[in-house]
């Protein structure tokens, strides 16, 4: 009888694991559609223009100018409006113009 009970228990646990496997892809499918909805909404972009030179400014400000991608004076660049970019703009706000 113990062999028979083990067989029945083994089948039951296999069925339960199959049920768990079938529910996981459904949950994953729901989260994938949620991700797709978020991807549709693109972040806004901002235009930044370097109006003053970095000459004579502290090293960290010059590094921020380079980090944003400026090569020359009066150059305009377009960047995604993210908190990281906003922080960089705040650091050199006296040198740039934001549109």
Secondary structure by P-SEA (a helix, b strand, c coil): caaaaaaaaaaaaaaaaaaaaaaaaaaaaaaaaaaaaaaacccbbbbbbbccccccccaaaaaaaaaaccccccbbbbbcccaaaaaaaaacccccccc
